[in-house]
């Protein structure tokens, strides 16, 4: 059992892995070692598992534990494994948090409960405090996802209160499009807390506001594209950065408009280009052959028939 990684600040891209299923919708844990190697080879610095992209709330608590165990056994020591432990039941959150600590995760994260929701920042901080206390040796990240949780409380205020009440608070996974709030959150966090940006199609805008880390679905299969984008920003190559961000947006749009929904499209792109991850679970819709053909044609149109290859990697 590996010990958790100390809470050094995260820099770079963290993938939000898909949960691999077999054709019958059962966990395909044998895929995880190859998946972890793929991410490492593509320069991803960590994985945020069992979250939205991983269909975490469509898994049983037992399945979530087994998946966390598989990832903890597969990742190398220098790879940041963050286990999402969010649930609508606080006791289950606490159970999952304690389990993540036991199996050697590097950190945990939790979104707000999405059925009965906290009405104030104080209540949300209290919810997160109880979860974080169940894994006191692990850094804790609050996962802000108002589009799905319905909890759209001011995150800078959350951080201001949480830093006083959650000793192992590590930062925020910010999956929202309010860039003004994101910039304010970065200022509140300073050099003490991570603020991981969670909108792949807006990474360029976030980088321009000071982002140094991001978590996303498309970093699973297109990390080299985003590495090139980040490098272009660092080099001041504005046109190049904007071109790459536009390409990323076109890629995401192809997955969104293939006919079966964004997550199913993204998961199919992962299976086409990298690691086979199988279907999505109900109530999500899987791609039929016509959807797959539509997705492949859209990707071919934007020049991504076989995925993205960095120009630097094609030169001697």
C-alpha positions in Angstrom: 0.0 0.0 0.0 1.6 3.3 -1.1 1.6 6.3 1.1 -0.2 9.4 0.0 1.7 12.1 -1.9 2.3 15.3 0.2 0.2 18.3 -0.7 2.6 20.0 -3.0 0.7 22.3 -5.4 -0.5 20.7 -8.6 0.9 22.1 -11.9 -0.2 20.8 -15.2 -3.0 18.6 -16.5 -5.0 16.1 -14.4 -7.2 13.7 -16.3 -10.7 12.8 -15.2 -10.8 9.1 -16.3 -13.7 7.3 -17.7 -14.8 4.2 -15.8 -14.1 1.2 -18.0 -17.0 -1.2 -18.4 -17.4 -4.5 -20.3 -20.1 -4.9 -22.9 -22.6 -5.9 -20.1 -21.9 -2.7 -18.1 -19.8 -4.4 -15.4 -16.5 -2.9 -14.2 -13.6 -3.8 -16.4 -10.8 -3.3 -13.8 -8.2 -5.1 -15.9 -8.1 -2.0 -18.2 -6.9 0.3 -15.4 -3.1 -0.6 -15.5 -2.9 0.2 -19.2 -5.0 3.3 -18.7 -2.7 4.6 -16.0 0.4 3.9 -18.2 -1.3 5.8 -21.1 -1.9 8.9 -19.0 1.6 8.9 -17.6 3.1 8.5 -21.1 1.1 11.5 -22.2 2.4 13.8 -19.6 -0.7 13.9 -17.4 0.3 14.5 -13.8 -2.6 12.9 -12.0 -6.1 11.4 -12.2 -9.4 12.5 -10.6 -11.2 9.2 -10.6 -14.9 8.3 -10.0 -16.1 11.8 -10.7 -18.5 13.1 -13.4 -16.5 11.7 -16.3 -16.2 8.4 -14.4 -19.9 8.2 -13.9 -19.3 8.0 -10.2 -22.8 8.5 -9.1 -23.9 5.7 -11.4 -21.7 3.2 -9.4 -22.5 1.5 -6.2 -20.4 2.3 -3.1 -18.7 -1.2 -3.5 -17.9 -0.5 -7.1 -16.4 2.8 -6.3 -14.2 1.2 -3.7 -13.0 -1.5 -6.1 -12.3 1.1 -8.8 -10.3 3.3 -6.3 -8.3 0.2 -5.2 -7.5 -0.7 -8.9 -6.2 2.9 -9.6 -4.2 3.0 -6.3 -2.5 -0.3 -7.3 -1.8 0.9 -10.9 -0.5 4.5 -10.6 3.3 5.2 -10.2 4.4 6.9 -7.0 4.9 10.3 -8.7 1.3 10.3 -10.1 -1.4 12.2 -8.1 -4.4 10.0 -7.6 -7.4 12.0 -6.4 -10.5 9.9 -5.5 -13.9 11.6 -5.7 -16.0 10.6 -2.7 -19.1 12.8 -3.2 -22.5 11.3 -2.6 -26.0 12.4 -1.5 -25.5 10.5 1.8 -22.9 11.9 4.2 -22.1 8.6 5.8 -21.3 7.1 2.4 -19.0 10.1 1.6 -17.2 9.5 4.9 -16.9 5.8 4.2 -15.5 6.4 0.8 -13.1 9.0 2.1 -11.8 6.7 4.8 -11.4 3.9 2.2 -9.4 6.2 -0.1 -7.0 7.0 2.7 -6.7 3.3 3.5 -5.8 2.2 0.0 -3.2 4.9 -0.5 -4.8 7.6 -2.6 -3.0 10.9 -2.8 -6.0 13.1 -2.1 -9.8 13.1 -2.1 -12.4 15.4 -3.5 -16.1 15.9 -3.2 -18.9 17.8 -5.0 -21.8 19.2 -3.1 -24.8 16.9 -2.6 -27.2 17.2 -5.6 -30.6 16.3 -4.2 -31.1 17.9 -0.8 -28.7 20.8 -1.2 -26.9 23.1 1.2 -28.5 26.5 1.2 -25.6 28.5 2.6 -21.8 28.6 2.4 -21.7 27.7 6.1 -23.7 24.5 5.5 -21.6 23.5 2.5 -18.4 24.0 4.5 -19.8 21.9 7.3 -20.7 19.1 4.8 -17.1 19.2 3.4 -15.6 19.4 6.8 -17.3 16.2 7.9 -16.0 14.4 4.8 -12.5 15.7 5.0 -12.2 14.7 8.7 -12.8 11.1 7.7 -9.5 11.1 5.8 -7.4 13.5 7.9 -4.1 12.4 6.3 -5.2 13.3 2.8 -5.6 16.6 1.1 -9.2 17.5 0.4 -10.5 19.3 -2.7 -14.0 20.8 -3.0 -15.4 20.0 -6.5 -17.5 23.0 -7.7 -19.9 21.8 -10.4 -23.1 24.0 -10.2 -24.4 22.9 -13.7 -25.0 19.4 -12.3 -25.3 19.8 -8.5 -27.4 22.9 -8.6 -25.3 24.4 -5.8 -24.1 27.8 -7.0 -22.8 29.4 -3.8 -19.9 31.9 -4.0 -16.7 29.8 -4.1 -14.3 32.6 -2.9 -16.5 32.8 0.2 -16.4 29.0 0.6 -12.6 29.1 0.5 -12.5 32.0 3.0 -14.5 29.9 5.5 -13.2 26.5 4.7 -9.6 27.5 5.2 -10.4 28.1 8.9 -12.4 24.9 9.4 -10.9 22.2 7.2 -7.2 21.6 8.2 -6.5 19.3 5.3 -8.1 21.6 2.7 -6.0 21.5 -0.5 -8.0 23.6 -2.9 -10.9 23.7 -5.4 -11.8 21.9 -8.6 -13.6 24.7 -10.4 -15.9 23.4 -13.1 -17.8 26.5 -14.1 -17.6 29.2 -16.8 -17.6 32.2 -14.5 -14.1 33.5 -15.3 -14.4 36.6 -13.1 -15.2 34.4 -10.1 -12.4 32.0 -11.1 -9.9 35.0 -11.1 -11.2 36.1 -7.7 -10.8 32.6 -6.4 -7.2 32.5 -7.6 -6.5 35.7 -5.7 -8.1 34.3 -2.5 -6.1 31.0 -2.9 -2.8 32.7 -3.4 0.1 30.3 -3.2 -1.6 28.2 -0.5 -4.3 26.4 -2.3 -4.8 24.7 -5.7 -7.5 26.0 -8.0 -7.9 23.4 -10.8 -9.8 24.7 -13.8 -12.4 22.2 -15.1 -13.6 23.5 -18.4 -11.5 22.0 -21.2 -13.0 24.2 -23.9 -12.1 27.4 -21.9 -8.5 26.4 -20.8 -6.9 29.2 -22.8 -9.1 31.9 -21.1 -8.2 30.3 -17.7 -4.5 30.3 -18.4 -4.7 34.0 -19.3 -6.2 34.6 -15.9 -3.4 32.8 -14.1 -4.4 29.1 -14.0 -1.5 26.7 -13.5 -3.5 23.4 -13.3 -6.6 21.9 -14.8 -8.7 18.8 -14.6 -10.6 17.6 -17.7 -12.2 14.8 -19.6 -10.4 15.3 -22.9 -7.0 15.3 -21.2 -7.6 11.5 -21.2 -7.0 11.2 -25.0 -5.8 14.6 -26.2 -3.3 15.8 -23.5 -0.6 16.5 -26.2 -2.9 19.1 -27.8 -3.3 20.9 -24.5 0.4 20.6 -23.7 1.1 22.4 -27.0 -1.5 25.0 -26.1 0.1 25.7 -22.7 3.5 25.9 -24.4 2.2 28.4 -26.9 0.9 30.6 -24.1 4.2 30.4 -22.3 6.0 31.4 -25.5 3.6 34.3 -26.2 2.4 32.6 -29.4 -1.1 34.0 -29.2 -2.3 32.9 -32.7 -1.0 29.4 -32.1 -2.7 29.1 -28.7 -6.0 30.3 -30.1 -5.8 27.9 -33.0 -5.2 25.0 -30.6 -8.0 26.0 -28.3 -10.4 26.2 -31.3 -9.3 22.7 -32.4 -10.1 21.5 -28.9 -13.5 23.1 -29.0 -14.2 21.5 -32.4 -13.2 18.1 -31.0 -15.4 18.5 -28.0 -18.3 19.7 -30.2 -17.9 16.6 -32.4 -18.4 14.4 -29.2 -21.4 16.5 -28.1 -23.2 16.4 -31.4 -22.6 12.8 -32.5 -26.2 11.9 -31.4 -25.9 10.2 -28.0 -24.7 13.0 -25.7 -21.4 14.4 -24.7 -20.1 11.9 -22.2 -20.9 8.9 -24.5 -19.1 10.7 -27.4 -16.1 11.5 -25.3 -15.9 7.9 -24.0 -16.1 6.6 -27.6 -13.3 9.0 -28.6 -11.1 7.6 -25.8 -11.9 4.0 -27.0 -11.1 5.0 -30.6 -7.8 6.7 -30.0 -6.4 5.2 -26.8 -7.8 2.8 -24.2 -11.0 0.9 -24.7 -13.5 1.9 -22.0 -16.7 0.3 -23.1 -20.2 1.8 -22.9 -21.8 4.3 -20.6 -24.4 3.3 -18.0 -28.1 4.1 -18.0 -29.8 6.5 -18.0 -27.1 7.8 -20.5 -27.5 6.7 -24.1 -24.8 4.7 -25.9 -23.7 5.4 -29.4 -25.2 3.2 -32.2 -23.2 2.6 -35.4 -24.7 5.7 -37.1 -23.5 7.8 -34.1 -20.1 6.3 -34.3 -19.8 7.0 -38.0 -21.0 10.6 -37.4 -18.4 11.1 -34.7 -15.6 9.7 -36.9 -16.6 11.8 -39.8 -16.6 15.0 -37.7 -13.2 14.1 -36.2 -11.9 13.4 -39.7 -13.2 16.8 -40.9 -11.1 18.7 -38.4 -8.0 16.6 -39.0 -8.2 14.2 -36.0 -8.9 10.9 -37.6 -6.3 9.2 -35.4 -6.2 11.7 -32.6 -3.9 14.7 -32.1 -0.2 14.4 -32.8 2.0 17.2 -31.7 4.1 18.7 -34.5 7.1 18.5 -32.3 6.7 14.7 -32.0 6.8 14.2 -35.8 10.2 15.9 -36.3 13.6 14.1 -35.9 
